[in-house]
């Protein structure tokens, strides 16, 4: 959530940090204050403390850094410690201008944790993270706050989203189960005494990084309620989170930072007060990039009224926030009562954290000893192992027999390195795949590692000099000054896809990076917000190459277009050209071929383990989406060569997202997938490859055969209309949702239900016998899907409703019973804006994945029939059934959603509408900012069907200035599909036909 402002604010931020009290004073505290009495109800303690605060003190607490109040013995409280898969970093800045990183236990990336489908395990992981947060807090409460920004609950609708690794699943039920488990672990499971205070990210409908602060997610009511909100509600309802973070994007035309849901819908999910926060710098976006409000005072007032408690902006400098809030009070945009409501909610969380209890309350005794403890390391290894998914196992290529596997080649760019991600902590130690396999086989086996990278040298033909590293500090520039292709002039090239590569120096093992100039070999990994270690080597017609810098930002890009490297007279490298023609043309000398060396090693080995995949700092991340899910061309060439050289090759795919690996699936004998799984990755890989752990992970996302099975536009949020995710996509995937193999086999018996029909408020119990028919113990994830046979509306092809992980010994049979409240079969009825369980027969599908159904039965649900639409009532335009071209927009800046047409021929339709005899008037609430008048045609059956009448929409001069218009209609009666067709840009809030 850091952005380009980070660099500019480092100096001011460092000074601000110096002003913060290291240990807030308590000398003036009165221990007899009622708010200090842990035996009083929390609300009474909150009331007492709130009454003692001045207006200025209350206003100051709306900023992320809530200052100490020595006169009351109250210390600093800071919202925001990142903790997606372990305590990661604080929003504080160290002396080098970097965020303060933790080095505690790093668990698998969230998409990997969800792949365990093991809520008990994830609850344990969450508890460990909560413990370590407490441990860090005990070390330095100013830096390490107990408000944890995790988990990310945004659904993984499209694997091209740059932050795919931060979420759990494309499915709301699974996402809700995993987030609730993780959050419950972090809180400690007692809503009245919080170990830590998790915050769900990012509310709402946020799945794109490109222009994320100015793009609007178009989310019709059914998608809004059935999909996006459905992922957030369960954790809040279970008191597994203490608030949500508002997203950067707009939702249906309104910035999520002022989404009225945050004061209404979200707070209605629980009886506990919530502390909601903005995303970093988002308050400023309301006035700057979004231009939604003219002044910061207006924007800040809207944020408070929308239900947010903490302004995450301007780092530690609270003054801009305080000033804007005071201006809003003076202008009557806010009242002190509005502020009191938000401070009351903040205090409730702080009290439950034990801040005002003797000794810090129930969890105040947790010490730093818990950080990266042996127990947490063991838990991390278990989580990394259970997260791994066996994708293919032809002819029982796995597990490997340690007794017969005496010579192993561990190959590939991820064979002997572990990469962290933006929201991961620094690894306290590393066990790579090579390490894990060596340790498992011991000294009696020969285990060798190669990364398969080409080693090259770059020579400037004009001088005959080689690009050479001179050291690893900021004072050691890389320059074209070498007399020969010495080790310091050699670079290992790894292709990460779309021609983006890294250059690692052979002499010092550090990556070439730009660092705003000069070029350096300083960094152990590609890292930082700007990731300046990314390049392209572009071939030229004269057989030379040019070196192009493609890091996420260049200093020159703020002032010009220079991204190509040139060599000065002194050999210094600079970004001195905007075109390849003007760049220095280097000769590319191949010192050794990575593929040739890998092939030789594979041929000489009993088994080749090939570890390929993604770099989480390069292949999409915050602020950067992917354009493709393909494996890089260089890595794919390596895979093809090694598999051809050794038919006993095991492919370990380590990525943060699904990858299109059609060739690999067809030709590699065995494929295992893991995320970037933390320090214990290598142990987990060895555990699975050698059968010490039977793989039990299951995919939480559809793996598509090609990018062509995805929508052309990443910004397509309407999964129902566009047919996205396993819920609605009809294309045959490479691997379906819920898929994963085992070293044993499971047989399913007949699915059974206690009754053939059930009332809409009843419960369905589906039982099935599952037998382990193999010779190894294993875990199966039994998944229950439903399909509604008949409905007024388009419903999912199948939808996950329940799952249970069951462990079975060889030959063992267990009866698995999955319980499903009939209410969970409801979908959002757009005709009445409420949930409905329709009368229908529902298929109950039990299986090992969405496409591997092993047992089925059906039940008749005694629900209701959705009546025909009554358009004589005022009908919200957003509640259409179908549409073409229009966008959903904000009716006002405070609340409400309207339909926005942008061009002629766009339309919305209302299916099955009962038109009453004599209905002859169309009335609509409309706005039109443009100068010319527009029209709305009322038609039957289709956008070009029978024309009943046309309403003229006058210019109102403003998108938010609505007027009522009417038109006479040709009389008709009966049930019809009614279409409203627009001729120009205008807004429609509601309408009726009477």
NORNORVEN-V483014 format. One record per residue. RES is the residue in three letters. NEAR is the number of other ideal C-beta (glycine too) atoms within 10 Angstrom. Layout:
BEGIN
RES,NEAR ; RES,NEAR
END
This chain:
BEGIN
UNK,21 ; UNK,20 ; UNK,14 ; UNK,13 ; UNK,14 ; UNK,20 ; UNK,15 ; UNK,9 ; UNK,18 ; UNK,17 ; UNK,11 ; UNK,13 ; UNK,19 ; UNK,17 ; UNK,11 ; UNK,18 ; UNK,17 ; UNK,9 ; UNK,9 ; UNK,16 ; UNK,12 ; UNK,9 ; UNK,11 ; UNK,17 ; UNK,14 ; UNK,13 ; UNK,7 ; UNK,10 ; UNK,15 ; UNK,10 ; UNK,9 ; UNK,7 ; UNK,15 ; UNK,13 ; UNK,21 ; UNK,18 ; UNK,16 ; UNK,16 ; UNK,5 ; UNK,15 ; UNK,11 ; UNK,17 ; UNK,13 ; UNK,12 ; UNK,22 ; UNK,22 ; UNK,16 ; UNK,16 ; UNK,22 ; UNK,15 ; UNK,10 ; UNK,16 ; UNK,18 ; UNK,10 ; UNK,12 ; UNK,10 ; UNK,16 ; UNK,19 ; UNK,23 ; UNK,20 ; UNK,25 ; UNK,23 ; UNK,25 ; UNK,24 ; UNK,28 ; UNK,22 ; UNK,20 ; UNK,19 ; UNK,21 ; UNK,15 ; UNK,14 ; UNK,18 ; UNK,18 ; UNK,24 ; UNK,17 ; UNK,17 ; UNK,24 ; UNK,24 ; UNK,27 ; UNK,22 ; UNK,27 ; UNK,23 ; UNK,29 ; UNK,27 ; UNK,32 ; UNK,29 ; UNK,33 ; UNK,25 ; UNK,22 ; UNK,21 ; UNK,23 ; UNK,22 ; UNK,21 ; UNK,14 ; UNK,8 ; UNK,7 ; UNK,13 ; UNK,15 ; UNK,17 ; UNK,15 ; UNK,17 ; UNK,26 ; UNK,15 ; UNK,27 ; UNK,30 ; UNK,31 ; UNK,30 ; UNK,31 ; UNK,29 ; UNK,31 ; UNK,29 ; UNK,30 ; UNK,29 ; UNK,32 ; UNK,31 ; UNK,28 ; UNK,28 ; UNK,24 ; UNK,20 ; UNK,10 ; UNK,19 ; UNK,28 ; UNK,20 ; UNK,19 ; UNK,26 ; UNK,32 ; UNK,22 ; UNK,26 ; UNK,29 ; UNK,30 ; UNK,27 ; UNK,26 ; UNK,31 ; UNK,27 ; UNK,21 ; UNK,26 ; UNK,24 ; UNK,18 ; UNK,12 ; UNK,14 ; UNK,19 ; UNK,21 ; UNK,19 ; UNK,23 ; UNK,26 ; UNK,27 ; UNK,26 ; UNK,29 ; UNK,28 ; UNK,30 ; UNK,33 ; UNK,23 ; UNK,33 ; UNK,25 ; UNK,26 ; UNK,27 ; UNK,27 ; UNK,26 ; UNK,23 ; UNK,21 ; UNK,22 ; UNK,24 ; UNK,30 ; UNK,31 ; UNK,29 ; UNK,26 ; UNK,31 ; UNK,29 ; UNK,27 ; UNK,26 ; UNK,26 ; UNK,24 ; UNK,18 ; UNK,25 ; UNK,27 ; UNK,23 ; UNK,22 ; UNK,29 ; UNK,31 ; UNK,25 ; UNK,26 ; UNK,34 ; UNK,31 ; UNK,24 ; UNK,26 ; UNK,30 ; UNK,28 ; UNK,18 ; UNK,18 ; UNK,13 ; UNK,16 ; UNK,11 ; UNK,17 ; UNK,27 ; UNK,27 ; UNK,30 ; UNK,26 ; UNK,30 ; UNK,28 ; UNK,27 ; UNK,27 ; UNK,27 ; UNK,28 ; UNK,25 ; UNK,26 ; UNK,29 ; UNK,26 ; UNK,23 ; UNK,21 ; UNK,13 ; UNK,11 ; UNK,23 ; UNK,21 ; UNK,14 ; UNK,17 ; UNK,21 ; UNK,25 ; UNK,22 ; UNK,22 ; UNK,23 ; UNK,18 ; UNK,21 ; UNK,23 ; UNK,24 ; UNK,21 ; UNK,20 ; UNK,24 ; UNK,24 ; UNK,20 ; UNK,18 ; UNK,24 ; UNK,27 ; UNK,20 ; UNK,20 ; UNK,28 ; UNK,26 ; UNK,15 ; UNK,19 ; UNK,20 ; UNK,26 ; UNK,32 ; UNK,29 ; UNK,30 ; UNK,29 ; UNK,29 ; UNK,31 ; UNK,25 ; UNK,28 ; UNK,27 ; UNK,24 ; UNK,25 ; UNK,26 ; UNK,20 ; UNK,24 ; UNK,29 ; UNK,27 ; UNK,28 ; UNK,30 ; UNK,26 ; UNK,17 ; UNK,22 ; UNK,27 ; UNK,20 ; UNK,12 ; UNK,19 ; UNK,24 ; UNK,19 ; UNK,12 ; UNK,19 ; UNK,18 ; UNK,9 ; UNK,18 ; UNK,21 ; UNK,25 ; UNK,22 ; UNK,27 ; UNK,23 ; UNK,29 ; UNK,24 ; UNK,22 ; UNK,23 ; UNK,29 ; UNK,28 ; UNK,22 ; UNK,22 ; UNK,23 ; UNK,18 ; UNK,13 ; UNK,16 ; UNK,20 ; UNK,10 ; UNK,20 ; UNK,18 ; UNK,9 ; UNK,15 ; UNK,21 ; UNK,21 ; UNK,19 ; UNK,25 ; UNK,29 ; UNK,24 ; UNK,23 ; UNK,32 ; UNK,22 ; UNK,20 ; UNK,23 ; UNK,24 ; UNK,30 ; UNK,25 ; UNK,28 ; UNK,27 ; UNK,24 ; UNK,24 ; UNK,22 ; UNK,24 ; UNK,23 ; UNK,17 ; UNK,22 ; UNK,11 ; UNK,16 ; UNK,25 ; UNK,18 ; UNK,14 ; UNK,26 ; UNK,27 ; UNK,16 ; UNK,17 ; UNK,26 ; UNK,18 ; UNK,10 ; UNK,12 ; UNK,8 ; UNK,20 ; UNK,22 ; UNK,14 ; UNK,12 ; UNK,7 ; UNK,16 ; UNK,19 ; UNK,15 ; UNK,16 ; UNK,23 ; UNK,23 ; UNK,17 ; UNK,23 ; UNK,25 ; UNK,28 ; UNK,19 ; UNK,24 ; UNK,22 ; UNK,24 ; UNK,23 ; UNK,27 ; UNK,20 ; UNK,18 ; UNK,21 ; UNK,18 ; UNK,11 ; UNK,10 ; UNK,18 ; UNK,18 ; UNK,18 ; UNK,23 ; UNK,15 ; UNK,10 ; UNK,19 ; UNK,11 ; UNK,15 ; UNK,10 ; UNK,20 ; UNK,21 ; UNK,25 ; UNK,16 ; UNK,7 ; UNK,13 ; UNK,23 ; UNK,19 ; UNK,13 ; UNK,19 ; UNK,26 ; UNK,22 ; UNK,21 ; UNK,27 ; UNK,31 ; UNK,26 ; UNK,26 ; UNK,30 ; UNK,29 ; UNK,26 ; UNK,22 ; UNK,24 ; UNK,21 ; UNK,18 ; UNK,12 ; UNK,7 ; UNK,9 ; UNK,17 ; UNK,20 ; UNK,22 ; UNK,23 ; UNK,10 ; UNK,17 ; UNK,8 ; UNK,8 ; UNK,21 ; UNK,14 ; UNK,15 ; UNK,26 ; UNK,29 ; UNK,30 ; UNK,34 ; UNK,32 ; UNK,28 ; UNK,28 ; UNK,27 ; UNK,18 ; UNK,19 ; UNK,22 ; UNK,21 ; UNK,21 ; UNK,24 ; UNK,24 ; UNK,25 ; UNK,25 ; UNK,27 ; UNK,13 ; UNK,20 ; UNK,16 ; UNK,12 ; UNK,16 ; UNK,23 ; UNK,21 ; UNK,29 ; UNK,27 ; UNK,22 ; UNK,24 ; UNK,26 ; UNK,21 ; UNK,13 ; UNK,21 ; UNK,20 ; UNK,9 ; UNK,7 ; UNK,7 ; UNK,16 ; UNK,14 ; UNK,23 ; UNK,15 ; UNK,21 ; UNK,18 ; UNK,22 ; UNK,29 ; UNK,26 ; UNK,20 ; UNK,20 ; UNK,24 ; UNK,23 ; UNK,27 ; UNK,20 ; UNK,21 ; UNK,12 ; UNK,12 ; UNK,13 ; UNK,12 ; UNK,19 ; UNK,24 ; UNK,30 ; UNK,25 ; UNK,27 ; UNK,17 ; UNK,16 ; UNK,17 ; UNK,10 ; UNK,10 ; UNK,10 ; UNK,16 ; UNK,19 ; UNK,27 ; UNK,21 ; UNK,25 ; UNK,18 ; UNK,23 ; UNK,10 ; UNK,12 ; UNK,19 ; UNK,14 ; UNK,14 ; UNK,21 ; UNK,26 ; UNK,24 ; UNK,27 ; UNK,22 ; UNK,18 ; UNK,25 ; UNK,22 ; UNK,21 ; UNK,23 ; UNK,16 ; UNK,15 ; UNK,19 ; UNK,23 ; UNK,25 ; UNK,27 ; UNK,25 ; UNK,21 ; UNK,21 ; UNK,17 ; UNK,17 ; UNK,11 ; UNK,21 ; UNK,24 ; UNK,25 ; UNK,25 ; UNK,25 ; UNK,18 ; UNK,14 ; UNK,14 ; UNK,15 ; UNK,23 ; UNK,24 ; UNK,26 ; UNK,20 ; UNK,19 ; UNK,12 ; UNK,18 ; UNK,21 ; UNK,19 ; UNK,20 ; UNK,19 ; UNK,20 ; UNK,24 ; UNK,25 ; UNK,28 ; UNK,24 ; UNK,24 ; UNK,16 ; UNK,17 ; UNK,14 ; UNK,11 ; UNK,13 ; UNK,7 ; UNK,9 ; UNK,9 ; UNK,18 ; UNK,20 ; UNK,21 ; UNK,26 ; UNK,19 ; UNK,22 ; UNK,17 ; UNK,21 ; UNK,17 ; UNK,17 ; UNK,20 ; UNK,16 ; UNK,18 ; UNK,14 ; UNK,8 ; UNK,8 ; UNK,11 ; UNK,12 ; UNK,20 ; UNK,22 ; UNK,22 ; UNK,23 ; UNK,18 ; UNK,24 ; UNK,12 ; UNK,7 ; UNK,8 ; UNK,18 ; UNK,17 ; UNK,24 ; UNK,17 ; UNK,24 ; UNK,16 ; UNK,18 ; UNK,14 ; UNK,11 ; UNK,18 ; UNK,10 ; UNK,12 ; UNK,24 ; UNK,24 ; UNK,18 ; UNK,24 ; UNK,15 ; UNK,16 ; UNK,14 ; UNK,12 ; UNK,15 ; UNK,13 ; UNK,16 ; UNK,26 ; UNK,18 ; UNK,13 ; UNK,17 ; UNK,26 ; UNK,21 ; UNK,14 ; UNK,22 ; UNK,25 ; UNK,13 ; UNK,14 ; UNK,23 ; UNK,16 ; UNK,23 ; UNK,26 ; UNK,30 ; UNK,30 ; UNK,29 ; UNK,26 ; UNK,26 ; UNK,29 ; UNK,28 ; UNK,26 ; UNK,23 ; UNK,24 ; UNK,24 ; UNK,26 ; UNK,24 ; UNK,17 ; UNK,21 ; UNK,16 ; UNK,19 ; UNK,23 ; UNK,13 ; UNK,16 ; UNK,25 ; UNK,17 ; UNK,24 ; UNK,25 ; UNK,12 ; UNK,22 ; UNK,24 ; UNK,17 ; UNK,15 ; UNK,25 ; UNK,25 ; UNK,15 ; UNK,19 ; UNK,26 ; UNK,21 ; UNK,13 ; UNK,19 ; UNK,23 ; UNK,13 ; UNK,17 ; UNK,24 ; UNK,27 ; UNK,26 ; UNK,25 ; UNK,26 ; UNK,27 ; UNK,25 ; UNK,27 ; UNK,26 ; UNK,24 ; UNK,24 ; UNK,21 ; UNK,26 ; UNK,12 ; UNK,13 ; UNK,22 ; UNK,17 ; UNK,8 ; UNK,16 ; UNK,23 ; UNK,18 ; UNK,24 ; UNK,24 ; UNK,24 ; UNK,27 ; UNK,28 ; UNK,31 ; UNK,26 ; UNK,28 ; UNK,29 ; UNK,26 ; UNK,28 ; UNK,34 ; UNK,27 ; UNK,27 ; UNK,28 ; UNK,31 ; UNK,25 ; UNK,23 ; UNK,29 ; UNK,27 ; UNK,18 ; UNK,15 ; UNK,14 ; UNK,22 ; UNK,19 ; UNK,28 ; UNK,26 ; UNK,30 ; UNK,27 ; UNK,26 ; UNK,27 ; UNK,30 ; UNK,27 ; UNK,23 ; UNK,22 ; UNK,15 ; UNK,13 ; UNK,15 ; UNK,9 ; UNK,19 ; UNK,22 ; UNK,17 ; UNK,9 ; UNK,10 ; UNK,20 ; UNK,16 ; UNK,19 ; UNK,30 ; UNK,20 ; UNK,25 ; UNK,18 ; UNK,17 ; UNK,17 ; UNK,17 ; UNK,22 ; UNK,24 ; UNK,23 ; UNK,23 ; UNK,18 ; UNK,21 ; UNK,7 ; UNK,12 ; UNK,10 ; UNK,20 ; UNK,19 ; UNK,24 ; UNK,19 ; UNK,26 ; UNK,26 ; UNK,23 ; UNK,21 ; UNK,21 ; UNK,20 ; UNK,20 ; UNK,18 ; UNK,14 ; UNK,19 ; UNK,12 ; UNK,20 ; UNK,16 ; UNK,12 ; UNK,21 ; UNK,16 ; UNK,16 ; UNK,12 ; UNK,12 ; UNK,10 ; UNK,13 ; UNK,23 ; UNK,12 ; UNK,17 ; UNK,11 ; UNK,17 ; UNK,14 ; UNK,25 ; UNK,14 ; UNK,25 ; UNK,18 ; UNK,23 ; UNK,15 ; UNK,22 ; UNK,17 ; UNK,24 ; UNK,13 ; UNK,17 ; UNK,11 ; UNK,15 ; UNK,14 ; UNK,22 ; UNK,22 ; UNK,24 ; UNK,22 ; UNK,24 ; UNK,26 ; UNK,24 ; UNK,25 ; UNK,23 ; UNK,18 ; UNK,20 ; UNK,11 ; UNK,10 ; UNK,13 ; UNK,20 ; UNK,17 ; UNK,14 ; UNK,23 ; UNK,19 ; UNK,15 ; UNK,21 ; UNK,23 ; UNK,22 ; UNK,21 ; UNK,20 ; UNK,20 ; UNK,17 ; UNK,18 ; UNK,16 ; UNK,13 ; UNK,20 ; UNK,12 ; UNK,13 ; UNK,10 ; UNK,14 ; UNK,13 ; UNK,17 ; UNK,11 ; UNK,19 ; UNK,14 ; UNK,19 ; UNK,14 ; UNK,21 ; UNK,16 ; UNK,19 ; UNK,13 ; UNK,15 ; UNK,24 ; UNK,17 ; UNK,21 ; UNK,21 ; UNK,21 ; UNK,24 ; UNK,21 ; UNK,14 ; UNK,13 ; UNK,10 ; UNK,13 ; UNK,21 ; UNK,24 ; UNK,21 ; UNK,15 ; UNK,20 ; UNK,14 ; UNK,25 ; UNK,16 ; UNK,23 ; UNK,24 ; UNK,26 ; UNK,22 ; UNK,22 ; UNK,20 ; UNK,25 ; UNK,16 ; UNK,13 ; UNK,19 ; UNK,19 ; UNK,20 ; UNK,17 ; UNK,18 ; UNK,17 ; UNK,22 ; UNK,14 ; UNK,22 ; UNK,14 ; UNK,21 ; UNK,12 ; UNK,10 ; UNK,18 ; UNK,12 ; UNK,16 ; UNK,25 ; UNK,15 ; UNK,22 ; UNK,15 ; UNK,11 ; UNK,13 ; UNK,22 ; UNK,19 ; UNK,24 ; UNK,25 ; UNK,21 ; UNK,23 ; UNK,20 ; UNK,15 ; UNK,22 ; UNK,13 ; UNK,13 ; UNK,23 ; UNK,16 ; UNK,26 ; UNK,24 ; UNK,23 ; UNK,27 ; UNK,14 ; UNK,16 ; UNK,13 ; UNK,15 ; UNK,16 ; UNK,23 ; UNK,27 ; UNK,28 ; UNK,24 ; UNK,27 ; UNK,13 ; UNK,11 ; UNK,13 ; UNK,13 ; UNK,22 ; UNK,22 ; UNK,24 ; UNK,19 ; UNK,22 ; UNK,18 ; UNK,15 ; UNK,21 ; UNK,15 ; UNK,24 ; UNK,15 ; UNK,9 ; UNK,10 ; UNK,18 ; UNK,17 ; UNK,15 ; UNK,24 ; UNK,16 ; UNK,25 ; UNK,19 ; UNK,27 ; UNK,23 ; UNK,25 ; UNK,14 ; UNK,14 ; UNK,7 ; UNK,11 ; UNK,14 ; UNK,19 ; UNK,16 ; UNK,25 ; UNK,20 ; UNK,22 ; UNK,21 ; UNK,17 ; UNK,12 ; UNK,12 ; UNK,16 ; UNK,12 ; UNK,15 ; UNK,13 ; UNK,14 ; UNK,23 ; UNK,17 ; UNK,16 ; UNK,22 ; UNK,13 ; UNK,25 ; UNK,14 ; UNK,16 ; UNK,17 ; UNK,11 ; UNK,10 ; UNK,21 ; UNK,14 ; UNK,13 ; UNK,20 ; UNK,13 ; UNK,11 ; UNK,20 ; UNK,15 ; UNK,20 ; UNK,12 ; UNK,19 ; UNK,11 ; UNK,12 ; UNK,17 ; UNK,11 ; UNK,11 ; UNK,12 ; UNK,22 ; UNK,17 ; UNK,27 ; UNK,26 ; UNK,25 ; UNK,23 ; UNK,26 ; UNK,19 ; UNK,18 ; UNK,17 ; UNK,27 ; UNK,27 ; UNK,29 ; UNK,21 ; UNK,21 ; UNK,25 ; UNK,17 ; UNK,26 ; UNK,16
END
